Amino acid sequence: MKTEHNKKLSVTNTIVKIAKPASYFIFLLLTYTLGYLSHSFSPPSLPPPNFPPPPPPETSSILRFSVIDTTELASFRVTTQCSDPIPPEKIYRELIDRIFNGTSPFTDFPQPHVAEKLLRSKKVRGWGSNGAVFENLIRKVNPRIIVEVGTFLGASAIHMAELTQRLGLKTQIFCIDDFRGWAGFRDDFKNIAMLNGDVLLYHQFLQNVVTFNQTGSVLPVPFSSGSALAKLCEWGVLADLVEIDAGHDFLSAWADINRGFRILRPGGVIFGHDYFTAADNRGVRRAMVDLIAKIHRFKVKIDGQHWVIDSTYIH
Ligand SMILES: C[S@@+](CC[C@H](N)C(=O)[O-])C[C@H]1O[C@@H](n2cnc3c(N)ncnc32)[C@H](O)[C@@H]1O
């Protein structure tokens, strides 16, 4: 009886001895299996709850700029002070002396080696160069001095010269352009001559001014917009009307508009073409709306394809 009992006890002990590690093993197996299953079937990780959805690609940088707090714009401000303004009637002579060593670029123009290569047409190609904005602003401002940044063949400059004469104004128009066009522009302007690989844009511009009999009122400033505007500022040359129509990418537009502002006479108007152009993800518009308008706290007016800022209303 006792032996029977002892046998049962030893069997039970053996079962307990085997069952203990086995139950640990089963427990571990279950834990691992559950862990594995729950990992495999959990939903893909989600972004943090407040993370905004990415903006559509074509407007992403516009949105990024538009959320800049105006207090973060300090480093974008340009604070250069120009020299005291020289009288408007002295500006023409000043520029002839400083830029052309005292001799008008129209003197002895054209030189024989380029003369036969130039077009003498009354049709000058431009872009919106006769838009109503020119007459609207010239009537409003009665400008004595106009600075155009981006002139190309002179279509808009010649149009402004004719308008001012029709209105009985004595206006000088200074045309800043490096007269290099842009890479590939001759694809659309094959009739502009080349000499030793150099496109004769500057000479063709001079020829157009001659053809339209505007040599007394239109003068080129044949340098890059940045250096020319900085020099005008340094020389105290201010304008009543500043037109910006050179590079249409954001950085060019931003630089030209800022430098153009420096040389604007108080009460003058600055305006520029291609507000709606898609170039560089609407570079001109981003420069205007997202940075310049925010820095100066004004609204941009639109006239046709042009943006317009009247300095009378800038605080
Ligand atoms: C769109 S065209 C000007 C058109 C002209 N306003 C018209 O209506 O006929 C642009 C001109 O800007 C000039 N340009 C572009 N970037 C320039 C820069 N950084 N400095 C000087 N001129 C520049 C080009 O040479 C070109 O002649």
PDBQT file of the ligand as one rigid body, heavy atoms in Angstrom, charges set to zero:
ROOT
HETATM    1  C1  LIG A 401      11.924  89.967 -71.546  1.00  0.00    +0.000 C 
HETATM    2  S1  LIG A 401      13.278  90.813 -72.152  1.00  0.00    +0.000 S 
HETATM    3  C2  LIG A 401      12.826  92.502 -71.998  1.00  0.00    +0.000 C 
HETATM    4  C3  LIG A 401      11.704  92.871 -72.919  1.00  0.00    +0.000 C 
HETATM    5  C4  LIG A 401      11.425  94.356 -73.051  1.00  0.00    +0.000 C 
HETATM    6  N1  LIG A 401      11.084  94.965 -71.790  1.00  0.00    +0.000 N 
HETATM    7  C5  LIG A 401      10.285  94.531 -74.010  1.00  0.00    +0.000 C 
HETATM    8  O1  LIG A 401       9.146  94.701 -73.597  1.00  0.00    +0.000 OA
HETATM    9  O2  LIG A 401      10.533  94.474 -75.204  1.00  0.00    +0.000 OA
HETATM   10  C6  LIG A 401      14.442  90.548 -70.897  1.00  0.00    +0.000 C 
HETATM   11  C7  LIG A 401      15.787  91.253 -71.096  1.00  0.00    +0.000 C 
HETATM   12  O3  LIG A 401      16.446  91.241 -69.840  1.00  0.00    +0.000 OA
HETATM   13  C8  LIG A 401      17.821  91.106 -70.061  1.00  0.00    +0.000 C 
HETATM   14  N2  LIG A 401      18.403  90.545 -68.848  1.00  0.00    +0.000 N 
HETATM   15  C9  LIG A 401      18.098  89.380 -68.225  1.00  0.00    +0.000 A 
HETATM   16  N3  LIG A 401      18.809  89.234 -67.110  1.00  0.00    +0.000 NA
HETATM   17  C10 LIG A 401      19.580  90.343 -67.003  1.00  0.00    +0.000 A 
HETATM   18  C11 LIG A 401      20.531  90.787 -66.042  1.00  0.00    +0.000 A 
HETATM   19  N4  LIG A 401      20.815  90.082 -64.952  1.00  0.00    +0.000 N 
HETATM   20  N5  LIG A 401      21.123  91.959 -66.255  1.00  0.00    +0.000 NA
HETATM   21  C12 LIG A 401      20.843  92.717 -67.344  1.00  0.00    +0.000 A 
HETATM   22  N6  LIG A 401      19.936  92.348 -68.277  1.00  0.00    +0.000 NA
HETATM   23  C13 LIG A 401      19.322  91.179 -68.102  1.00  0.00    +0.000 A 
HETATM   24  C14 LIG A 401      17.968  90.211 -71.271  1.00  0.00    +0.000 C 
HETATM   25  O4  LIG A 401      19.176  90.485 -71.952  1.00  0.00    +0.000 OA
HETATM   26  C15 LIG A 401      16.733  90.621 -72.082  1.00  0.00    +0.000 C 
HETATM   27  O5  LIG A 401      17.103  91.564 -73.059  1.00  0.00    +0.000 OA
ENDROOT
TORSDOF 0
